[in-house]
Amino acid sequence: MNKIMLIGNLGRDPEMSYTPNGVPVTKFSLAVNRRLGSASSTSERQEETDWFNIVAWRGLAETCNTYLRKGSKVFIEGRLAVRRYTDKSGIERTALDVIASEMEMLTPKERQATPAAGESDFLNIEGDIPGDLDEHPF
């Protein structure tokens, strides 16, 4: 089973684009904090931040692009996907992306981005994930 669940804050505003077939895809980074050190002593506790690349498709992509902003706190559920690419220097690289299947906004409603006129007000959206990752526009 390939499943990951994360709670964190967006590191930047979501960026939405479209595949050549017109399928919306939204990408953003997610900062997930974790505490290190002794649980009994607050003076010894330190926080570390792990960064994740999040990719949302179709309806979920549009929702993320509409409602999320840098700093938004969200729950993301999805799966890990390995992506190989060649960087600008010609070096083969490997990246790990989280392909989101579900997103729940955790930022208090009064601090969320306001939806455009006529859009529904909701907190939980499940996304469609394409079966063929060849559509992945990286």
N, CA, C and O atoms as a GROMACS GRO file, in nm:
protein
  552
    1MET      N    1   0.085  -0.118   0.000
    1MET     CA    2   0.000   0.000   0.000
    1MET      C    3   0.089   0.123   0.000
    1MET      O    4   0.187   0.129   0.074
    2ASN      N    5   0.056   0.220  -0.081
    2ASN     CA    6   0.130   0.345  -0.093
    2ASN      C    7   0.036   0.457  -0.050
    2ASN      O    8  -0.048   0.501  -0.128
    3LYS      N    9   0.049   0.503   0.076
    3LYS     CA   10  -0.040   0.605   0.129
    3LYS      C   11   0.038   0.694   0.224
    3LYS      O   12   0.118   0.647   0.305
    4ILE      N   13   0.013   0.824   0.213
    4ILE     CA   14   0.078   0.919   0.303
    4ILE      C   15  -0.026   1.020   0.350
    4ILE      O   16  -0.112   1.062   0.273
    5MET      N   17  -0.016   1.060   0.477
    5MET     CA   18  -0.104   1.161   0.534
    5MET      C   19  -0.016   1.266   0.599
    5MET      O   20   0.073   1.234   0.678
    6LEU      N   21  -0.041   1.393   0.565
    6LEU     CA   22   0.041   1.503   0.614
    6LEU      C   23  -0.046   1.616   0.664
    6LEU      O   24  -0.155   1.640   0.612
    7ILE      N   25   0.001   1.684   0.767
    7ILE     CA   26  -0.059   1.810   0.811
    7ILE      C   27   0.054   1.911   0.814
    7ILE      O   28   0.157   1.890   0.877
    8GLY      N   29   0.033   2.022   0.744
    8GLY     CA   30   0.136   2.124   0.738
    8GLY      C   31   0.083   2.253   0.679
    8GLY      O   32  -0.037   2.271   0.660
    9ASN      N   33   0.177   2.343   0.652
    9ASN     CA   34   0.143   2.474   0.598
    9ASN      C   35   0.206   2.493   0.461
    9ASN      O   36   0.319   2.450   0.436
   10LEU      N   37   0.131   2.558   0.371
   10LEU     CA   38   0.182   2.584   0.237
   10LEU      C   39   0.301   2.678   0.244
   10LEU      O   40   0.298   2.779   0.313
   11GLY      N   41   0.406   2.643   0.171
   11GLY     CA   42   0.526   2.725   0.166
   11GLY      C   43   0.518   2.833   0.061
   11GLY      O   44   0.595   2.929   0.064
   12ARG      N   45   0.425   2.820  -0.032
   12ARG     CA   46   0.404   2.920  -0.137
   12ARG      C   47   0.262   2.906  -0.188
   12ARG      O   48   0.195   2.806  -0.162
   13ASP      N   49   0.217   3.006  -0.261
   13ASP     CA   50   0.085   2.998  -0.322
   13ASP      C   51   0.082   2.883  -0.423
   13ASP      O   52   0.183   2.857  -0.488
   14PRO      N   53  -0.031   2.815  -0.436
   14PRO     CA   54  -0.042   2.708  -0.536
   14PRO      C   55  -0.025   2.765  -0.678
   14PRO      O   56  -0.061   2.879  -0.705
   15GLU      N   57   0.029   2.682  -0.766
   15GLU     CA   58   0.045   2.719  -0.907
   15GLU      C   59  -0.032   2.619  -0.991
   15GLU      O   60   0.000   2.500  -0.991
   16MET      N   61  -0.133   2.667  -1.063
   16MET     CA   62  -0.213   2.578  -1.146
   16MET      C   63  -0.175   2.595  -1.292
   16MET      O   64  -0.152   2.706  -1.340
   17SER      N   65  -0.169   2.481  -1.362
   17SER     CA   66  -0.145   2.481  -1.507
   17SER      C   67  -0.233   2.372  -1.566
   17SER      O   68  -0.312   2.308  -1.496
   18TYR      N   69  -0.220   2.351  -1.695
   18TYR     CA   70  -0.302   2.252  -1.764
   18TYR      C   71  -0.213   2.163  -1.850
   18TYR      O   72  -0.116   2.210  -1.908
   19THR      N   73  -0.247   2.035  -1.857
   19THR     CA   74  -0.177   1.944  -1.946
   19THR      C   75  -0.217   1.978  -2.089
   19THR      O   76  -0.313   2.053  -2.110
   20PRO      N   77  -0.147   1.924  -2.189
   20PRO     CA   78  -0.187   1.947  -2.328
   20PRO      C   79  -0.331   1.902  -2.357
   20PRO      O   80  -0.395   1.952  -2.449
   21ASN      N   81  -0.381   1.807  -2.277
   21ASN     CA   82  -0.520   1.759  -2.293
   21ASN      C   83  -0.621   1.844  -2.216
   21ASN      O   84  -0.740   1.813  -2.216
   22GLY      N   85  -0.574   1.951  -2.150
   22GLY     CA   86  -0.664   2.041  -2.078
   22GLY      C   87  -0.695   1.999  -1.936
   22GLY      O   88  -0.788   2.053  -1.876
   23VAL      N   89  -0.620   1.904  -1.879
   23VAL     CA   90  -0.645   1.858  -1.742
   23VAL      C   91  -0.574   1.953  -1.644
   23VAL      O   92  -0.453   1.973  -1.655
   24PRO      N   93  -0.649   2.011  -1.548
   24PRO     CA   94  -0.585   2.101  -1.452
   24PRO      C   95  -0.495   2.026  -1.354
   24PRO      O   96  -0.529   1.917  -1.308
   25VAL      N   97  -0.381   2.086  -1.323
   25VAL     CA   98  -0.288   2.032  -1.224
   25VAL      C   99  -0.236   2.150  -1.142
   25VAL      O  100  -0.196   2.252  -1.197
   26THR      N  101  -0.236   2.132  -1.011
   26THR     CA  102  -0.189   2.237  -0.920
   26THR      C  103  -0.076   2.180  -0.835
   26THR      O  104  -0.083   2.068  -0.786
   27LYS      N  105   0.028   2.261  -0.819
   27LYS     CA  106   0.145   2.220  -0.740
   27LYS      C  107   0.170   2.323  -0.630
   27LYS      O  108   0.150   2.443  -0.649
   28PHE      N  109   0.214   2.274  -0.516
   28PHE     CA  110   0.256   2.362  -0.408
   28PHE      C  111   0.347   2.285  -0.314
   28PHE      O  112   0.350   2.162  -0.315
   29SER      N  113   0.421   2.358  -0.232
   29SER     CA  114   0.508   2.294  -0.133
   29SER      C  115   0.438   2.297   0.003
   29SER      O  116   0.362   2.389   0.033
   30LEU      N  117   0.464   2.195   0.082
   30LEU     CA  118   0.403   2.182   0.215
   30LEU      C  119   0.512   2.163   0.319
   30LEU      O  120   0.593   2.071   0.307
   31ALA      N  121   0.513   2.248   0.420
   31ALA     CA  122   0.608   2.238   0.531
   31ALA      C  123   0.541   2.162   0.645
   31ALA      O  124   0.436   2.202   0.694
   32VAL      N  125   0.604   2.053   0.686
   32VAL     CA  126   0.552   1.971   0.796
   32VAL      C  127   0.655   1.974   0.908
   32VAL      O  128   0.768   1.929   0.891
   33ASN      N  129   0.613   2.026   1.024
   33ASN     CA  130   0.703   2.037   1.138
   33ASN      C  131   0.696   1.912   1.224
   33ASN      O  132   0.590   1.851   1.240
   34ARG      N  133   0.810   1.877   1.279
   34ARG     CA  134   0.813   1.767   1.376
   34ARG      C  135   0.908   1.805   1.489
   34ARG      O  136   1.007   1.874   1.469
   35ARG      N  137   0.872   1.759   1.606
   35ARG     CA  138   0.951   1.792   1.725
   35ARG      C  139   1.053   1.683   1.753
   35ARG      O  140   1.026   1.564   1.740
   36LEU      N  141   1.171   1.727   1.792
   36LEU     CA  142   1.280   1.637   1.828
   36LEU      C  143   1.316   1.659   1.974
   36LEU      O  144   1.286   1.764   2.031
   37GLY      N  145   1.378   1.561   2.034
   37GLY     CA  146   1.424   1.578   2.171
   37GLY      C  147   1.332   1.514   2.271
   37GLY      O  148   1.239   1.441   2.236
   38SER      N  149   1.358   1.541   2.396
   38SER     CA  150   1.286   1.481   2.508
   38SER      C  151   1.144   1.536   2.518
   38SER      O  152   1.122   1.657   2.514
   39ALA      N  153   1.048   1.446   2.531
   39ALA     CA  154   0.908   1.486   2.547
   39ALA      C  155   0.883   1.545   2.685
   39ALA      O  156   0.786   1.620   2.703
   40SER      N  157   0.969   1.514   2.782
   40SER     CA  158   0.947   1.561   2.918
   40SER      C  159   1.006   1.700   2.942
   40SER      O  160   0.967   1.768   3.037
   41SER      N  161   1.099   1.742   2.858
   41SER     CA  162   1.163   1.871   2.878
   41SER      C  163   1.140   1.962   2.758
   41SER      O  164   1.183   1.933   2.646
   42THR      N  165   1.071   2.073   2.783
   42THR     CA  166   1.045   2.166   2.673
   42THR      C  167   1.170   2.243   2.633
   42THR      O  168   1.180   2.290   2.520
   43SER      N  169   1.267   2.256   2.725
   43SER     CA  170   1.390   2.330   2.692
   43SER      C  171   1.477   2.251   2.594
   43SER      O  172   1.558   2.310   2.522
   44GLU      N  173   1.463   2.118   2.590
   44GLU     CA  174   1.543   2.036   2.501
   44GLU      C  175   1.475   2.012   2.367
   44GLU      O  176   1.536   1.956   2.275
   45ARG      N  177   1.349   2.052   2.354
   45ARG     CA  178   1.275   2.028   2.230
   45ARG      C  179   1.325   2.119   2.119
   45ARG      O  180   1.351   2.237   2.139
   46GLN      N  181   1.336   2.060   2.001
   46GLN     CA  182   1.368   2.136   1.882
   46GLN      C  183   1.270   2.096   1.773
   46GLN      O  184   1.219   1.984   1.773
   47GLU      N  185   1.245   2.188   1.681
   47GLU     CA  186   1.158   2.156   1.569
   47GLU      C  187   1.240   2.145   1.443
   47GLU      O  188   1.333   2.222   1.420
   48GLU      N  189   1.203   2.048   1.360
   48GLU     CA  190   1.260   2.032   1.228
   48GLU      C  191   1.147   2.038   1.128
   48GLU      O  192   1.035   1.995   1.156
   49THR      N  193   1.175   2.091   1.010
   49THR     CA  194   1.073   2.102   0.908
   49THR      C  195   1.110   2.014   0.789
   49THR      O  196   1.221   2.022   0.737
   50ASP      N  197   1.015   1.931   0.747
   50ASP     CA  198   1.029   1.852   0.625
   50ASP      C  199   0.943   1.917   0.519
   50ASP      O  200   0.831   1.959   0.547
   51TRP      N  201   0.995   1.926   0.396
   51TRP     CA  202   0.924   1.987   0.285
   51TRP      C  203   0.879   1.881   0.187
   51TRP      O  204   0.956   1.790   0.153
   52PHE      N  205   0.754   1.892   0.141
   52PHE     CA  206   0.697   1.798   0.046
   52PHE      C  207   0.643   1.873  -0.075
   52PHE      O  208   0.583   1.979  -0.061
   53ASN      N  209   0.665   1.816  -0.195
   53ASN     CA  210   0.605   1.868  -0.318
   53ASN      C  211   0.468   1.802  -0.332
   53ASN      O  212   0.459   1.679  -0.338
   54ILE      N  213   0.362   1.882  -0.337
   54ILE     CA  214   0.226   1.830  -0.349
   54ILE      C  215   0.176   1.857  -0.491
   54ILE      O  216   0.194   1.966  -0.544
   55VAL      N  217   0.112   1.755  -0.551
   55VAL     CA  218   0.054   1.767  -0.684
   55VAL      C  219  -0.092   1.723  -0.675
   55VAL      O  220  -0.122   1.612  -0.632
   56ALA      N  221  -0.182   1.812  -0.718
   56ALA     CA  222  -0.326   1.780  -0.718
   56ALA      C  223  -0.376   1.789  -0.862
   56ALA      O  224  -0.332   1.873  -0.939
   57TRP      N  225  -0.470   1.701  -0.896
   57TRP     CA  226  -0.523   1.692  -1.031
   57TRP      C  227  -0.672   1.725  -1.036
   57TRP      O  228  -0.742   1.713  -0.936
   58ARG      N  229  -0.718   1.765  -1.151
   58ARG     CA  230  -0.858   1.786  -1.188
   58ARG      C  231  -0.932   1.876  -1.088
   58ARG      O  232  -0.887   1.987  -1.061
   59GLY      N  233  -1.044   1.829  -1.036
   59GLY     CA  234  -1.127   1.910  -0.945
   59GLY      C  235  -1.052   1.951  -0.820
   59GLY      O  236  -1.066   2.063  -0.772
   60LEU      N  237  -0.972   1.860  -0.766
   60LEU     CA  238  -0.895   1.893  -0.647
   60LEU      C  239  -0.791   2.001  -0.679
   60LEU      O  240  -0.764   2.087  -0.596
   61ALA      N  241  -0.734   1.997  -0.799
   61ALA     CA  242  -0.639   2.100  -0.842
   61ALA      C  243  -0.705   2.237  -0.842
   61ALA      O  244  -0.648   2.335  -0.795
   62GLU      N  245  -0.826   2.243  -0.896
   62GLU     CA  246  -0.898   2.370  -0.902
   62GLU      C  247  -0.934   2.420  -0.762
   62GLU      O  248  -0.924   2.539  -0.734
   63THR      N  249  -0.976   2.329  -0.675
   63THR     CA  250  -1.009   2.366  -0.537
   63THR      C  251  -0.887   2.420  -0.463
   63THR      O  252  -0.895   2.524  -0.398
   64CYS      N  253  -0.775   2.350  -0.474
   64CYS     CA  254  -0.652   2.394  -0.407
   64CYS      C  255  -0.611   2.532  -0.458
   64CYS      O  256  -0.574   2.619  -0.379
   65ASN      N  257  -0.619   2.552  -0.588
   65ASN     CA  258  -0.580   2.681  -0.646
   65ASN      C  259  -0.672   2.794  -0.600
   65ASN      O  260  -0.627   2.907  -0.581
   66THR      N  261  -0.801   2.764  -0.583
   66THR     CA  262  -0.898   2.866  -0.544
   66THR      C  263  -0.889   2.902  -0.396
   66THR      O  264  -0.894   3.020  -0.361
   67TYR      N  265  -0.876   2.803  -0.309
   67TYR     CA  266  -0.892   2.825  -0.166
   67TYR      C  267  -0.763   2.833  -0.085
   67TYR      O  268  -0.763   2.889   0.024
   68LEU      N  269  -0.654   2.779  -0.136
   68LEU     CA  270  -0.531   2.776  -0.057
   68LEU      C  271  -0.438   2.890  -0.092
   68LEU      O  272  -0.433   2.935  -0.206
   69ARG      N  273  -0.365   2.936   0.007
   69ARG     CA  274  -0.265   3.041  -0.009
   69ARG      C  275  -0.143   3.007   0.077
   69ARG      O  276  -0.151   2.921   0.165
   70LYS      N  277  -0.033   3.074   0.051
   70LYS     CA  278   0.087   3.056   0.132
   70LYS      C  279   0.050   3.070   0.279
   70LYS      O  280  -0.017   3.166   0.318
   71GLY      N  281   0.093   2.974   0.361
   71GLY     CA  282   0.064   2.977   0.504
   71GLY      C  283  -0.060   2.899   0.543
   71GLY      O  284  -0.077   2.869   0.662
   72SER      N  285  -0.148   2.864   0.449
   72SER     CA  286  -0.268   2.786   0.481
   72SER      C  287  -0.230   2.654   0.545
   72SER      O  288  -0.137   2.587   0.500
   73LYS      N  289  -0.301   2.616   0.650
   73LYS     CA  290  -0.279   2.487   0.715
   73LYS      C  291  -0.375   2.386   0.654
   73LYS      O  292  -0.496   2.411   0.647
   74VAL      N  293  -0.322   2.272   0.609
   74VAL     CA  294  -0.404   2.172   0.542
   74VAL      C  295  -0.365   2.031   0.584
   74VAL      O  296  -0.253   2.004   0.627
   75PHE      N  297  -0.461   1.942   0.568
   75PHE     CA  298  -0.439   1.798   0.576
   75PHE      C  299  -0.439   1.748   0.432
   75PHE      O  300  -0.530   1.778   0.355
   76ILE      N  301  -0.336   1.674   0.396
   76ILE     CA  302  -0.325   1.616   0.262
   76ILE      C  303  -0.312   1.465   0.276
   76ILE      O  304  -0.232   1.415   0.355
   77GLU      N  305  -0.392   1.393   0.199
   77GLU     CA  306  -0.379   1.248   0.191
   77GLU      C  307  -0.352   1.214   0.046
   77GLU      O  308  -0.412   1.272  -0.045
   78GLY      N  309  -0.262   1.120   0.025
   78GLY     CA  310  -0.230   1.083  -0.112
   78GLY      C  311  -0.133   0.968  -0.117
   78GLY      O  312  -0.127   0.885  -0.026
   79ARG      N  313  -0.057   0.964  -0.226
   79ARG     CA  314   0.042   0.858  -0.244
   79ARG      C  315   0.173   0.921  -0.290
   79ARG      O  316   0.174   1.030  -0.347
   80LEU      N  317   0.282   0.851  -0.264
   80LEU     CA  318   0.413   0.899  -0.306
   80LEU      C  319   0.441   0.854  -0.449
   80LEU      O  320   0.407   0.742  -0.487
   81ALA      N  321   0.503   0.942  -0.526
   81ALA     CA  322   0.540   0.910  -0.664
   81ALA      C  323   0.683   0.956  -0.688
   81ALA      O  324   0.719   1.070  -0.656
   82VAL      N  325   0.764   0.868  -0.743
   82VAL     CA  326   0.902   0.901  -0.776
   82VAL      C  327   0.905   0.959  -0.916
   82VAL      O  328   0.844   0.906  -1.009
   83ARG      N  329   0.977   1.071  -0.930
   83ARG     CA  330   0.990   1.137  -1.059
   83ARG      C  331   1.138   1.155  -1.090
   83ARG      O  332   1.214   1.205  -1.007
   84ARG      N  333   1.178   1.113  -1.208
   84ARG     CA  334   1.317   1.131  -1.252
   84ARG      C  335   1.321   1.239  -1.358
   84ARG      O  336   1.235   1.246  -1.446
   85TYR      N  337   1.424   1.324  -1.349
   85TYR     CA  338   1.438   1.432  -1.445
   85TYR      C  339   1.586   1.468  -1.459
   85TYR      O  340   1.669   1.426  -1.379
   86THR      N  341   1.618   1.545  -1.561
   86THR     CA  342   1.753   1.593  -1.583
   86THR      C  343   1.755   1.742  -1.551
   86THR      O  344   1.676   1.819  -1.606
   87ASP      N  345   1.846   1.784  -1.461
   87ASP     CA  346   1.850   1.925  -1.423
   87ASP      C  347   1.919   2.010  -1.530
   87ASP      O  348   1.962   1.958  -1.633
   88LYS      N  349   1.930   2.139  -1.504
   88LYS     CA  350   1.988   2.232  -1.602
   88LYS      C  351   2.134   2.201  -1.633
   88LYS      O  352   2.184   2.238  -1.739
   89SER      N  353   2.202   2.134  -1.540
   89SER     CA  354   2.343   2.097  -1.561
   89SER      C  355   2.358   1.963  -1.631
   89SER      O  356   2.470   1.918  -1.654
   90GLY      N  357   2.246   1.900  -1.666
   90GLY     CA  358   2.250   1.770  -1.733
   90GLY      C  359   2.265   1.652  -1.639
   90GLY      O  360   2.293   1.541  -1.684
   91ILE      N  361   2.246   1.674  -1.510
   91ILE     CA  362   2.259   1.567  -1.410
   91ILE      C  363   2.123   1.503  -1.385
   91ILE      O  364   2.024   1.573  -1.366
   92GLU      N  365   2.120   1.368  -1.386
   92GLU     CA  366   1.996   1.294  -1.356
   92GLU      C  367   1.963   1.312  -1.209
   92GLU      O  368   2.048   1.291  -1.122
   93ARG      N  369   1.840   1.349  -1.182
   93ARG     CA  370   1.792   1.369  -1.044
   93ARG      C  371   1.666   1.286  -1.021
   93ARG      O  372   1.598   1.244  -1.115
   94THR      N  373   1.638   1.265  -0.894
   94THR     CA  374   1.515   1.196  -0.854
   94THR      C  375   1.443   1.285  -0.754
   94THR      O  376   1.504   1.339  -0.662
   95ALA      N  377   1.313   1.300  -0.772
   95ALA     CA  378   1.231   1.379  -0.680
   95ALA      C  379   1.116   1.292  -0.632
   95ALA      O  380   1.072   1.201  -0.702
   96LEU      N  381   1.070   1.322  -0.514
   96LEU     CA  382   0.957   1.250  -0.456
   96LEU      C  383   0.840   1.348  -0.445
   96LEU      O  384   0.852   1.452  -0.379
   97ASP      N  385   0.727   1.317  -0.508
   97ASP     CA  386   0.608   1.400  -0.504
   97ASP      C  387   0.498   1.328  -0.428
   97ASP      O  388   0.493   1.205  -0.426
   98VAL      N  389   0.410   1.405  -0.368
   98VAL     CA  390   0.288   1.351  -0.307
   98VAL      C  391   0.175   1.384  -0.403
   98VAL      O  392   0.143   1.501  -0.426
   99ILE      N  393   0.113   1.280  -0.459
   99ILE     CA  394  -0.002   1.297  -0.547
   99ILE      C  395  -0.126   1.297  -0.457
   99ILE      O  396  -0.167   1.193  -0.405
  100ALA      N  397  -0.184   1.415  -0.439
  100ALA     CA  398  -0.294   1.432  -0.344
  100ALA      C  399  -0.422   1.367  -0.396
  100ALA      O  400  -0.458   1.382  -0.512
  101SER      N  401  -0.490   1.294  -0.307
  101SER     CA  402  -0.621   1.238  -0.338
  101SER      C  403  -0.730   1.305  -0.254
  101SER      O  404  -0.848   1.299  -0.289
  102GLU      N  405  -0.689   1.367  -0.144
  102GLU     CA  406  -0.785   1.435  -0.056
  102GLU      C  407  -0.715   1.552   0.012
  102GLU      O  408  -0.597   1.545   0.045
  103MET      N  409  -0.791   1.659   0.032
  103MET     CA  410  -0.739   1.777   0.099
  103MET      C  411  -0.846   1.830   0.192
  103MET      O  412  -0.963   1.839   0.155
  104GLU      N  413  -0.806   1.866   0.313
  104GLU     CA  414  -0.898   1.928   0.407
  104GLU      C  415  -0.832   2.055   0.460
  104GLU      O  416  -0.720   2.052   0.511
  105MET      N  417  -0.903   2.166   0.449
  105MET     CA  418  -0.850   2.293   0.497
  105MET      C  419  -0.861   2.299   0.649
  105MET      O  420  -0.968   2.273   0.704
  106LEU      N  421  -0.753   2.334   0.715
  106LEU     CA  422  -0.751   2.341   0.860
  106LEU      C  423  -0.735   2.483   0.912
  106LEU      O  424  -0.748   2.508   1.031
  107THR      N  425  -0.706   2.577   0.822
  107THR     CA  426  -0.697   2.718   0.860
  107THR      C  427  -0.836   2.765   0.899
  107THR      O  428  -0.933   2.734   0.830
  108PRO      N  429  -0.848   2.840   1.010
  108PRO     CA  430  -0.980   2.891   1.048
  108PRO      C  431  -1.047   2.965   0.934
  108PRO      O  432  -0.981   3.036   0.858
  109LYS      N  433  -1.179   2.949   0.923
  109LYS     CA  434  -1.255   3.003   0.810
  109LYS      C  435  -1.231   3.152   0.787
  109LYS      O  436  -1.223   3.196   0.672
  110GLU      N  437  -1.220   3.230   0.894
  110GLU     CA  438  -1.203   3.375   0.878
  110GLU      C  439  -1.066   3.412   0.819
  110GLU      O  440  -1.047   3.525   0.775
  111ARG      N  441  -0.972   3.318   0.818
  111ARG     CA  442  -0.838   3.345   0.761
  111ARG      C  443  -0.818   3.280   0.625
  111ARG      O  444  -0.711   3.294   0.566
  112GLN      N  445  -0.920   3.209   0.572
  112GLN     CA  446  -0.908   3.143   0.443
  112GLN      C  447  -0.932   3.242   0.330
  112GLN      O  448  -0.993   3.347   0.350
  113ALA      N  449  -0.882   3.206   0.211
  113ALA     CA  450  -0.910   3.285   0.091
  113ALA      C  451  -1.060   3.276   0.062
  113ALA      O  452  -1.120   3.171   0.083
  114THR      N  453  -1.118   3.383   0.015
  114THR     CA  454  -1.260   3.380  -0.016
  114THR      C  455  -1.283   3.323  -0.154
  114THR      O  456  -1.208   3.355  -0.247
  115PRO      N  457  -1.384   3.237  -0.171
  115PRO     CA  458  -1.411   3.177  -0.302
  115PRO      C  459  -1.468   3.280  -0.399
  115PRO      O  460  -1.527   3.380  -0.358
  116ALA      N  461  -1.451   3.254  -0.526
  116ALA     CA  462  -1.509   3.340  -0.629
  116ALA      C  463  -1.661   3.325  -0.625
  116ALA      O  464  -1.712   3.226  -0.573
  117ALA      N  465  -1.731   3.421  -0.678
  117ALA     CA  466  -1.878   3.420  -0.678
  117ALA      C  467  -1.930   3.294  -0.743
  117ALA      O  468  -1.883   3.252  -0.849
  118GLY      N  469  -2.030   3.232  -0.679
  118GLY     CA  470  -2.093   3.114  -0.735
  118GLY      C  471  -2.025   2.983  -0.700
  118GLY      O  472  -2.076   2.876  -0.735
  119GLU      N  473  -1.910   2.987  -0.633
  119GLU     CA  474  -1.843   2.862  -0.596
  119GLU      C  475  -1.896   2.813  -0.462
  119GLU      O  476  -1.935   2.893  -0.376
  120SER      N  477  -1.898   2.683  -0.446
  120SER     CA  478  -1.954   2.627  -0.323
  120SER      C  479  -1.859   2.646  -0.206
  120SER      O  480  -1.739   2.667  -0.223
  121ASP      N  481  -1.915   2.639  -0.087
  121ASP     CA  482  -1.839   2.653   0.036
  121ASP      C  483  -1.827   2.514   0.098
  121ASP      O  484  -1.928   2.456   0.140
  122PHE      N  485  -1.707   2.460   0.105
  122PHE     CA  486  -1.688   2.324   0.156
  122PHE      C  487  -1.551   2.313   0.220
  122PHE      O  488  -1.465   2.399   0.200
  123LEU      N  489  -1.531   2.207   0.296
  123LEU     CA  490  -1.403   2.186   0.362
  123LEU      C  491  -1.331   2.062   0.315
  123LEU      O  492  -1.210   2.052   0.336
  124ASN      N  493  -1.398   1.967   0.254
  124ASN     CA  494  -1.333   1.842   0.222
  124ASN      C  495  -1.363   1.803   0.078
  124ASN      O  496  -1.480   1.791   0.039
  125ILE      N  497  -1.260   1.784  -0.002
  125ILE     CA  498  -1.275   1.751  -0.143
  125ILE      C  499  -1.187   1.632  -0.175
  125ILE      O  500  -1.071   1.628  -0.133
  126GLU      N  501  -1.239   1.538  -0.246
  126GLU     CA  502  -1.157   1.427  -0.295
  126GLU      C  503  -1.122   1.454  -0.439
  126GLU      O  504  -1.205   1.506  -0.514
  127GLY      N  505  -0.999   1.420  -0.478
  127GLY     CA  506  -0.954   1.452  -0.613
  127GLY      C  507  -0.948   1.331  -0.703
  127GLY      O  508  -0.935   1.218  -0.658
  128ASP      N  509  -0.957   1.358  -0.832
  128ASP     CA  510  -0.938   1.256  -0.934
  128ASP      C  511  -0.791   1.252  -0.969
  128ASP      O  512  -0.730   1.357  -0.990
  129ILE      N  513  -0.736   1.136  -0.976
  129ILE     CA  514  -0.596   1.120  -1.012
  129ILE      C  515  -0.590   1.047  -1.145
  129ILE      O  516  -0.651   0.941  -1.160
  130PRO      N  517  -0.518   1.102  -1.241
  130PRO     CA  518  -0.511   1.033  -1.369
  130PRO      C  519  -0.442   0.898  -1.354
  130PRO      O  520  -0.347   0.883  -1.276
  131GLY      N  521  -0.490   0.801  -1.429
  131GLY     CA  522  -0.429   0.669  -1.423
  131GLY      C  523  -0.294   0.665  -1.491
  131GLY      O  524  -0.212   0.580  -1.458
  132ASP      N  525  -0.271   0.754  -1.584
  132ASP     CA  526  -0.147   0.754  -1.660
  132ASP      C  527  -0.066   0.877  -1.622
  132ASP      O  528  -0.105   0.989  -1.656
  133LEU      N  529   0.045   0.857  -1.552
  133LEU     CA  530   0.126   0.970  -1.509
  133LEU      C  531   0.208   1.030  -1.621
  133LEU      O  532   0.284   1.124  -1.597
  134ASP      N  533   0.195   0.978  -1.744
  134ASP     CA  534   0.262   1.040  -1.857
  134ASP      C  535   0.206   1.179  -1.881
  134ASP      O  536   0.271   1.261  -1.947
  135GLU      N  537   0.087   1.208  -1.828
  135GLU     CA  538   0.028   1.341  -1.840
  135GLU      C  539   0.096   1.439  -1.745
  135GLU      O  540   0.074   1.560  -1.756
  136HIS      N  541   0.178   1.391  -1.653
  136HIS     CA  542   0.240   1.472  -1.550
  136HIS      C  543   0.331   1.577  -1.616
  136HIS      O  544   0.432   1.541  -1.676
  137PRO      N  545   0.298   1.706  -1.604
  137PRO     CA  546   0.371   1.809  -1.678
  137PRO      C  547   0.496   1.859  -1.608
  137PRO      O  548   0.504   1.977  -1.573
  138PHE      N  549   0.594   1.775  -1.588
  138PHE     CA  550   0.719   1.820  -1.524
  138PHE      C  551   0.829   1.827  -1.624
  138PHE      O  552   0.942   1.863  -1.589
   0.00000   0.00000   0.00000
